[in-house]
Amino acid sequence: MTPSSTQAPLVSLRDVRFAYGEREVLRGIDLDVHRGQVVAIMGGSGCGKTTLLRLIGGQIRATGGRVEVEGQNVGELGNAALYALRRRMGMLFQFGALFTDMSVFDNVAFPLREHTELPSGLISDLVLMKLQAVGLRGAAALMPSELSGGMARRVALARAVALDPMLVLYDEPFAGLDPISLGIVGQLIRRLNDALGASTVMVTHDVNESLEIVDYVYFVSEGRIVAQGTPEEIRASEHPFVHQFVNAEADGPVPFHYPAAPMSSLLDRGVR
Ligand SMILES: Nc1ncnc2c1ncn2[C@@H]1O[C@H](COP(=O)(O)OP(=O)(O)OP(=O)(O)O)[C@@H](O)[C@H]1O
């Protein structure tokens, strides 16, 4: 138990359900994020991780249960209150693309210009501080096309935290990165969280990288939380699902094969 876990959690989901039309993708989710924590949500493709992040970010509303952020029931907020809450969240969605026609500096300045009335001198100082924090102050004048994939992701991190959010949400922050950039981005996620005194939720497939930097992990399968724990608990877990994930085994509770009739029933019958 971390010291922060004695306070009410910053994010709390209770018996949360969500369906796209008739199709239920989340079923009875209970999840807490305590202040100061970095929490990972992991699971196979299509299990509902991004949907979970979008519920916390208030982009969609739960069809059942309760999603609370800072004690507010996100599903019941009106537009103004939801906007005010979201203004205090930093988000980096899948592949967090930069605006290609703006410099690195202008990309990071964008949320500050959109959401604040700060004078340009102060915006400039804040942007340079964020870029310094991700090691790219010297790249302020470059265009996105001049950056490596790892640098672009670091600029996207700086942009996500430009407004000093209390909660940062990352969807697949490691996607497409080489191993060195992956390590750098992981360490930055941790450092930015701690420097801001924020809390972080990240959806990711990268188990080993995540276990290095997070405080707690939730594993989702078929819309349910099937396992959870600290990195130490996860590494020691005998749970078959966790074991398959941590050891990158091709088959296990998460099947390699998409459901299909047995091969033997199809062979020699001309069925494809
Ligand atoms: N807008 C939508 N309308 C209908 N179904 C959707 C929609 N968005 C997602 N889904 C379905 O809901 C399920 C959960 O999607 P979600 O994106 O949350 O999964 P995920 O775990 O983030 O997957 P991945 O790791 O592949 O990004 C998937 O089966 C997906 O096909």
PDBQT file of the ligand as one rigid body, heavy atoms in Angstrom, charges set to zero:
ROOT
HETATM    1  N1  LIG A 301     -16.953   3.292 -32.018  1.00  0.00    +0.000 N 
HETATM    2  C1  LIG A 301     -17.111   1.970 -31.916  1.00  0.00    +0.000 A 
HETATM    3  N2  LIG A 301     -18.240   1.357 -32.330  1.00  0.00    +0.000 NA
HETATM    4  C2  LIG A 301     -18.423   0.036 -32.217  1.00  0.00    +0.000 A 
HETATM    5  N3  LIG A 301     -17.523  -0.822 -31.667  1.00  0.00    +0.000 NA
HETATM    6  C3  LIG A 301     -16.381  -0.278 -31.236  1.00  0.00    +0.000 A 
HETATM    7  C4  LIG A 301     -16.099   1.127 -31.328  1.00  0.00    +0.000 A 
HETATM    8  N4  LIG A 301     -14.878   1.369 -30.790  1.00  0.00    +0.000 NA
HETATM    9  C5  LIG A 301     -14.412   0.148 -30.395  1.00  0.00    +0.000 A 
HETATM   10  N5  LIG A 301     -15.308  -0.827 -30.650  1.00  0.00    +0.000 N 
HETATM   11  C6  LIG A 301     -15.153  -2.258 -30.321  1.00  0.00    +0.000 C 
HETATM   12  O1  LIG A 301     -15.092  -2.370 -28.910  1.00  0.00    +0.000 OA
HETATM   13  C7  LIG A 301     -14.113  -3.327 -28.527  1.00  0.00    +0.000 C 
HETATM   14  C8  LIG A 301     -13.135  -2.671 -27.574  1.00  0.00    +0.000 C 
HETATM   15  O2  LIG A 301     -12.412  -1.674 -28.276  1.00  0.00    +0.000 OA
HETATM   16  P1  LIG A 301     -11.184  -0.888 -27.629  1.00  0.00    +0.000 P 
HETATM   17  O3  LIG A 301     -10.679   0.059 -28.666  1.00  0.00    +0.000 OA
HETATM   18  O4  LIG A 301     -11.581  -0.343 -26.323  1.00  0.00    +0.000 OA
HETATM   19  O5  LIG A 301     -10.141  -2.074 -27.404  1.00  0.00    +0.000 OA
HETATM   20  P2  LIG A 301      -8.608  -2.042 -27.059  1.00  0.00    +0.000 P 
HETATM   21  O6  LIG A 301      -8.424  -3.016 -25.962  1.00  0.00    +0.000 OA
HETATM   22  O7  LIG A 301      -8.154  -0.647 -26.818  1.00  0.00    +0.000 OA
HETATM   23  O8  LIG A 301      -7.935  -2.590 -28.389  1.00  0.00    +0.000 OA
HETATM   24  P3  LIG A 301      -6.510  -2.293 -29.074  1.00  0.00    +0.000 P 
HETATM   25  O9  LIG A 301      -5.468  -2.690 -28.089  1.00  0.00    +0.000 OA
HETATM   26  O10 LIG A 301      -6.522  -3.178 -30.276  1.00  0.00    +0.000 OA
HETATM   27  O11 LIG A 301      -6.491  -0.825 -29.399  1.00  0.00    +0.000 OA
HETATM   28  C9  LIG A 301     -13.465  -3.818 -29.800  1.00  0.00    +0.000 C 
HETATM   29  O12 LIG A 301     -13.995  -5.082 -30.107  1.00  0.00    +0.000 OA
HETATM   30  C10 LIG A 301     -13.834  -2.802 -30.848  1.00  0.00    +0.000 C 
HETATM   31  O13 LIG A 301     -14.005  -3.427 -32.094  1.00  0.00    +0.000 OA
ENDROOT
TORSDOF 0
